[in-house]
Amino acid sequence: MSTDTRDRGEWTESVVTIRRCAAVVKGGRRFSFNALVVVGNGRGQVAWGYGKANEVPPAVEKGVKDAHKQMNRVNLRGGTIPHRVIGRFGAARVVMLPASPGTGVIAGGAVRAVVQAAGITDILTKSYGSTNKLNLVKAAIDALNKLRTKDEVARLRGVAL
């Protein structure tokens, strides 16, 4: 399924996936929908949200609202990341490598949505293990949260680098 991207002011919303669930009732099947949404401002802030409703648009709106509640700040260096990092969630593993300017975003659908929402323009990624989009999004955000700048590492270690 392709990702649908919309701009709302400074925030960019990407619908990563929409899933349909069916409950069998006396009159037939009753459908409900789940939406996985990634929201970012393109300047280092990114989050994911998950919304469920009886129709698709309210599910997406709930996902966006959920994402705004758990916004994360990401350390960037120009249009890429400062160092190699591995994000994990469940059986999903996402490896992210910094890339030189002009490389572009080399990533699969779910990870690409996270990286672009964060404002990263040059990066190499590879996902291992689970292909579940929800777990890949969570692993990608876990990787971005592990990023540290040189100054932060020096301060945490208590040494000059």
Backbone bond lengths (Angstrom), bond angles and torsions (degrees), N, CA, C in turn:
res aa  C-N    CA-C-N  psi(-1)  N-CA   C-N-CA  omega(-1)  CA-C   N-CA-C  phi
1 M - - - 1.453 - - 1.525 108.77 -
2 S 1.291 119.00 134.95 1.453 122.14 -178.45 1.519 110.18 -77.83
3 T 1.344 114.65 154.34 1.455 118.50 178.81 1.515 109.17 -88.64
4 D 1.308 115.62 133.73 1.458 122.83 179.17 1.521 107.29 -97.88
5 T 1.332 118.11 123.14 1.458 121.77 -176.82 1.522 109.77 -115.29
6 R 1.347 115.00 132.94 1.460 120.91 177.65 1.521 109.75 -133.86
7 D 1.321 116.70 148.64 1.459 122.12 175.36 1.519 108.87 -103.07
8 R 1.321 115.37 129.42 1.466 120.62 173.22 1.519 106.57 -126.38
9 G 1.330 116.18 95.47 1.452 119.59 -176.19 1.516 108.63 67.64
10 E 1.344 115.89 -123.07 1.455 119.29 179.43 1.524 112.39 -90.67
11 W 1.315 118.93 -10.68 1.460 122.64 -176.93 1.526 111.52 -93.31
12 T 1.315 116.46 137.92 1.459 123.53 175.92 1.519 108.64 -108.10
13 E 1.331 116.47 127.91 1.463 121.25 178.66 1.517 108.80 -108.42
14 S 1.328 116.39 133.14 1.467 121.26 174.40 1.522 108.33 -124.01
15 V 1.313 116.34 121.52 1.464 120.39 175.27 1.532 106.32 -84.54
16 V 1.325 116.57 110.32 1.460 121.22 -176.70 1.523 110.15 -77.74
17 T 1.316 116.67 -47.80 1.458 119.74 179.41 1.517 111.25 -153.89
18 I 1.319 115.15 150.33 1.467 122.53 173.34 1.518 106.74 -124.76
19 R 1.313 116.34 126.02 1.458 120.40 -179.60 1.519 109.86 -116.37
20 R 1.326 115.64 145.77 1.467 121.17 179.33 1.521 108.66 -107.97
21 C 1.316 115.50 135.73 1.456 121.34 178.47 1.532 107.43 -120.88
22 A 1.321 117.28 139.21 1.466 120.79 -178.55 1.522 110.23 -117.45
23 A 1.327 115.89 130.58 1.459 121.95 173.05 1.528 106.50 -110.40
24 V 1.315 117.22 124.54 1.464 120.36 -178.82 1.523 108.54 -85.26
25 V 1.335 114.81 120.61 1.471 121.59 179.59 1.529 108.60 -121.57
26 K 1.312 115.78 178.03 1.464 121.07 -175.25 1.530 112.85 -54.73
27 G 1.322 117.51 -40.79 1.460 121.04 -176.69 1.518 114.50 -85.60
28 G 1.329 119.20 -0.65 1.471 121.56 -177.47 1.517 110.30 137.90
29 R 1.323 115.78 -139.73 1.464 120.06 -179.84 1.519 110.40 -107.87
30 R 1.314 116.21 138.08 1.463 122.03 174.41 1.526 107.24 -110.14
31 F 1.331 117.00 122.57 1.460 120.75 -176.11 1.520 110.90 -98.86
32 S 1.333 115.03 145.03 1.460 121.57 169.85 1.523 106.87 -132.72
33 F 1.321 116.67 164.66 1.460 120.95 -173.45 1.516 111.04 -129.99
34 N 1.359 115.03 143.60 1.466 122.54 175.31 1.528 107.00 -116.22
35 A 1.321 116.95 138.81 1.465 120.67 178.50 1.526 109.57 -126.99
36 L 1.336 115.61 128.91 1.455 122.14 173.58 1.526 107.15 -102.56
37 V 1.338 116.32 120.59 1.463 122.27 -172.92 1.525 109.39 -125.22
38 V 1.332 116.73 139.48 1.463 122.23 173.23 1.522 107.69 -114.05
39 V 1.336 116.47 130.10 1.462 122.27 -178.22 1.527 108.60 -122.45
40 G 1.326 116.92 135.62 1.458 121.19 177.79 1.516 110.66 -153.12
41 N 1.356 115.63 164.61 1.462 118.78 179.40 1.525 112.10 -106.24
42 G 1.333 117.98 1.41 1.458 120.84 178.59 1.510 113.92 76.23
43 R 1.344 116.94 5.45 1.468 121.59 179.67 1.528 111.16 -131.14
44 G 1.328 116.18 32.81 1.462 118.63 174.01 1.514 115.79 101.89
45 Q 1.310 118.63 7.20 1.454 120.35 175.71 1.527 108.31 -116.80
46 V 1.339 116.40 131.64 1.460 120.57 -177.13 1.522 109.63 -152.69
47 A 1.338 116.33 149.51 1.463 122.14 177.17 1.522 108.89 -158.41
48 W 1.331 115.55 161.34 1.459 120.86 175.63 1.517 108.37 -117.07
49 G 1.327 115.18 152.38 1.459 120.32 177.91 1.512 109.97 -139.93
50 Y 1.325 115.63 153.13 1.455 121.55 -177.61 1.521 107.20 -130.83
51 G 1.329 116.63 122.04 1.459 120.65 -178.75 1.511 111.55 -125.74
52 K 1.330 116.05 143.73 1.464 120.96 178.54 1.522 109.30 -128.26
53 A 1.349 115.87 135.92 1.464 120.59 179.12 1.523 108.67 -159.87
54 N 1.340 115.99 175.00 1.459 120.89 -179.72 1.526 112.97 -78.75
55 E 1.336 117.49 -16.62 1.462 122.92 177.14 1.525 108.52 -129.05
56 V 1.338 117.01 161.78 1.462 121.09 -175.95 1.545 113.12 -69.01
57 P 1.348 120.82 -51.05 1.463 119.29 -176.77 1.536 114.56 -56.98
58 P 1.349 119.44 -44.16 1.470 117.95 176.86 1.533 112.51 -64.69
59 A 1.323 117.70 -32.14 1.465 120.53 177.97 1.525 110.10 -65.09
60 V 1.338 117.06 -41.43 1.465 121.19 178.25 1.528 110.22 -65.77
61 E 1.331 117.19 -43.22 1.473 120.83 178.88 1.528 110.96 -60.76
62 K 1.328 116.69 -42.57 1.468 120.58 178.38 1.524 110.69 -64.46
63 G 1.321 116.66 -37.66 1.460 120.86 177.23 1.521 111.72 -63.46
64 V 1.328 116.83 -42.78 1.470 121.79 178.72 1.523 109.93 -63.97
65 K 1.315 116.61 -43.40 1.469 121.35 179.01 1.526 110.74 -62.06
66 D 1.336 116.27 -41.41 1.459 122.25 178.23 1.531 110.46 -64.10
67 A 1.325 117.00 -40.46 1.465 121.28 -179.14 1.525 111.48 -64.19
68 H 1.324 117.19 -40.57 1.469 120.55 -178.84 1.525 111.62 -64.27
69 K 1.338 117.39 -24.24 1.466 121.00 179.83 1.523 112.37 -73.62
70 Q 1.338 117.68 -23.89 1.470 120.43 -174.94 1.526 112.62 -124.39
71 M 1.326 116.62 46.92 1.454 122.36 -177.69 1.534 111.09 -69.32
72 N 1.344 116.86 136.33 1.464 123.19 179.70 1.522 110.67 -115.93
73 R 1.337 116.73 144.79 1.460 122.81 174.56 1.525 108.27 -94.85
74 V 1.336 117.31 134.61 1.460 122.85 -177.33 1.524 109.25 -117.43
75 N 1.340 116.06 135.35 1.466 120.56 176.76 1.522 109.39 -82.72
76 L 1.337 116.35 120.46 1.466 121.60 179.74 1.519 109.73 -117.82
77 R 1.325 116.64 157.20 1.459 121.65 171.51 1.521 106.64 -124.74
78 G 1.324 116.28 99.39 1.464 120.39 -175.20 1.519 109.00 67.82
79 G 1.329 116.25 -126.45 1.457 120.46 179.68 1.510 113.73 -99.34
80 T 1.343 117.18 11.32 1.462 120.42 -178.92 1.522 110.08 -132.40
81 I 1.346 116.80 -167.17 1.465 121.02 -179.62 1.532 109.20 -104.60
82 P 1.328 118.06 157.53 1.466 119.88 -175.39 1.533 115.14 -70.30
83 H 1.332 118.63 -30.45 1.463 120.75 -175.96 1.525 110.46 -158.00
84 R 1.352 116.09 171.18 1.466 122.87 177.79 1.520 108.82 -67.52
85 V 1.328 116.03 141.41 1.465 119.56 -178.59 1.525 109.35 -149.78
86 I 1.345 115.87 149.52 1.463 121.75 177.67 1.518 108.34 -121.42
87 G 1.338 116.05 126.49 1.460 121.34 176.68 1.514 109.50 -107.06
88 R 1.325 115.73 142.49 1.461 120.24 -178.60 1.513 110.07 -130.73
89 F 1.318 115.55 140.79 1.460 121.20 167.97 1.519 107.12 -154.75
90 G 1.316 116.54 120.22 1.455 120.01 -176.69 1.517 109.24 59.08
91 A 1.312 117.76 -130.44 1.463 121.95 179.35 1.524 111.85 -91.88
92 A 1.342 117.43 1.44 1.465 121.02 -179.14 1.525 110.06 -87.76
93 R 1.337 116.35 135.17 1.459 123.08 175.74 1.519 106.94 -127.31
94 V 1.327 116.94 134.12 1.458 121.44 177.31 1.521 108.16 -127.26
95 V 1.332 116.79 120.70 1.458 122.72 177.15 1.527 107.04 -101.17
96 M 1.331 116.29 129.15 1.471 121.13 178.54 1.520 109.03 -121.26
97 L 1.326 115.79 132.66 1.457 122.73 -179.38 1.522 109.90 -123.26
98 P 1.341 118.18 138.51 1.469 118.91 174.94 1.523 110.21 -66.53
99 A 1.320 116.54 148.62 1.459 121.30 -179.10 1.522 109.91 -130.51
100 S 1.335 115.51 154.71 1.462 120.30 -179.84 1.528 110.01 -73.33
101 P 1.336 117.24 155.58 1.464 120.17 -179.51 1.526 111.79 -56.79
102 G 1.335 115.91 137.47 1.452 121.59 -179.40 1.521 113.58 97.96
103 T 1.323 116.91 -8.19 1.467 120.59 -179.87 1.521 111.29 -70.67
104 G 1.328 116.62 -41.11 1.456 121.39 -177.21 1.514 111.12 89.63
105 V 1.324 116.09 -175.31 1.459 121.97 179.97 1.522 107.91 -95.51
106 I 1.334 115.66 112.37 1.456 120.71 176.82 1.519 106.19 -107.38
107 A 1.335 115.38 98.45 1.458 121.30 -174.91 1.518 109.55 -159.61
108 G 1.333 115.84 156.42 1.456 121.42 175.22 1.520 110.46 -75.39
109 G 1.318 117.24 175.83 1.462 122.65 -172.79 1.516 115.85 -54.92
110 A 1.336 118.06 -53.52 1.457 120.84 -175.92 1.523 111.18 -68.53
111 V 1.328 117.19 -44.75 1.466 121.39 -179.49 1.527 110.12 -69.30
112 R 1.337 116.76 -36.56 1.468 121.47 178.34 1.530 111.23 -59.13
113 A 1.331 116.98 -42.00 1.470 120.72 179.72 1.522 111.01 -60.56
114 V 1.336 117.00 -41.73 1.470 121.56 -179.75 1.528 110.17 -66.40
115 V 1.329 116.36 -47.60 1.461 121.82 -175.82 1.529 110.88 -64.51
116 Q 1.331 117.26 -43.78 1.461 119.99 179.79 1.520 111.90 -68.69
117 A 1.332 117.44 -36.56 1.466 120.02 178.34 1.527 111.22 -65.01
118 A 1.344 116.46 -31.36 1.466 120.77 178.95 1.526 111.55 -75.47
119 G 1.331 118.08 -17.59 1.459 121.57 178.61 1.515 113.31 96.62
120 I 1.322 117.48 16.87 1.461 121.34 178.58 1.530 108.03 -84.26
121 T 1.346 116.41 129.62 1.464 120.53 -176.32 1.525 112.84 -107.57
122 D 1.354 117.64 -21.88 1.462 121.84 -178.63 1.524 109.25 -133.42
123 I 1.337 116.46 111.59 1.465 120.26 -178.49 1.522 109.68 -161.30
124 L 1.339 115.24 149.76 1.460 122.35 173.34 1.522 106.95 -112.99
125 T 1.327 117.69 131.21 1.460 120.18 178.59 1.520 109.75 -133.69
126 K 1.320 114.74 155.83 1.460 121.12 174.58 1.517 107.01 -146.48
127 S 1.325 116.31 132.58 1.461 119.57 178.11 1.521 109.48 -108.66
128 Y 1.319 115.56 141.34 1.455 123.12 179.60 1.521 108.97 -125.83
129 G 1.321 116.28 155.48 1.460 120.57 174.58 1.512 111.75 81.98
130 S 1.315 116.17 -128.63 1.456 123.17 -174.73 1.529 111.92 -61.54
131 T 1.324 116.23 142.80 1.465 120.79 174.82 1.522 110.94 -107.19
132 N 1.329 116.56 10.36 1.461 122.23 177.23 1.532 108.71 -63.14
133 K 1.324 117.11 122.08 1.466 120.88 -174.17 1.516 112.85 -61.14
134 L 1.327 117.40 -38.75 1.467 120.49 179.48 1.525 110.22 -62.97
135 N 1.333 117.21 -45.67 1.462 120.55 179.85 1.522 111.85 -67.87
136 L 1.339 118.07 -34.49 1.466 120.76 177.37 1.529 111.28 -66.82
137 V 1.321 116.87 -40.77 1.478 120.79 177.73 1.522 109.67 -63.14
138 K 1.333 117.14 -45.02 1.469 120.66 179.63 1.524 111.03 -64.24
139 A 1.340 117.93 -39.11 1.462 121.57 178.42 1.528 111.07 -66.78
140 A 1.333 116.96 -39.18 1.471 120.83 178.80 1.526 110.68 -64.78
141 I 1.318 117.41 -42.04 1.471 120.38 179.38 1.526 109.60 -69.93
142 D 1.336 117.81 -34.89 1.464 121.09 174.81 1.530 109.98 -60.72
143 A 1.326 117.31 -42.76 1.461 121.49 178.40 1.525 110.87 -62.42
144 L 1.330 116.92 -44.89 1.469 120.26 -179.34 1.525 111.43 -65.57
145 N 1.336 117.58 -32.55 1.471 120.78 178.30 1.526 112.09 -70.91
146 K 1.340 117.60 -22.55 1.467 121.57 179.90 1.527 112.82 -81.74
147 L 1.328 117.85 -7.75 1.464 120.70 -178.23 1.527 110.83 -67.87
148 R 1.336 115.30 136.33 1.461 121.54 178.29 1.528 108.97 -130.03
149 T 1.335 116.96 144.38 1.455 120.12 174.20 1.523 108.54 -83.16
150 K 1.320 116.09 166.93 1.473 121.26 -179.85 1.531 110.44 -60.69
151 D 1.332 116.17 -40.81 1.469 120.90 -179.77 1.528 111.44 -64.23
152 E 1.338 116.85 -41.53 1.459 121.18 179.20 1.525 111.51 -62.71
153 V 1.333 116.66 -43.00 1.467 121.41 -179.61 1.537 109.67 -63.56
154 A 1.326 115.87 -43.85 1.477 120.43 179.20 1.531 110.55 -61.98
155 R 1.319 116.91 -42.80 1.468 121.04 -179.82 1.525 111.18 -66.36
156 L 1.342 116.90 -42.64 1.463 120.43 -179.07 1.538 111.87 -66.71
157 R 1.334 117.15 -37.08 1.460 120.89 179.40 1.517 112.55 -80.91
158 G 1.325 116.33 -21.00 1.469 120.24 -178.03 1.512 113.07 76.14
159 V 1.338 117.15 26.08 1.456 121.31 178.93 1.532 109.08 -132.22
160 A 1.336 114.70 163.23 1.472 119.18 176.63 1.520 108.85 -92.69
161 L 1.326 116.19 130.22 1.466 120.21 179.46 1.523 110.12 -102.66
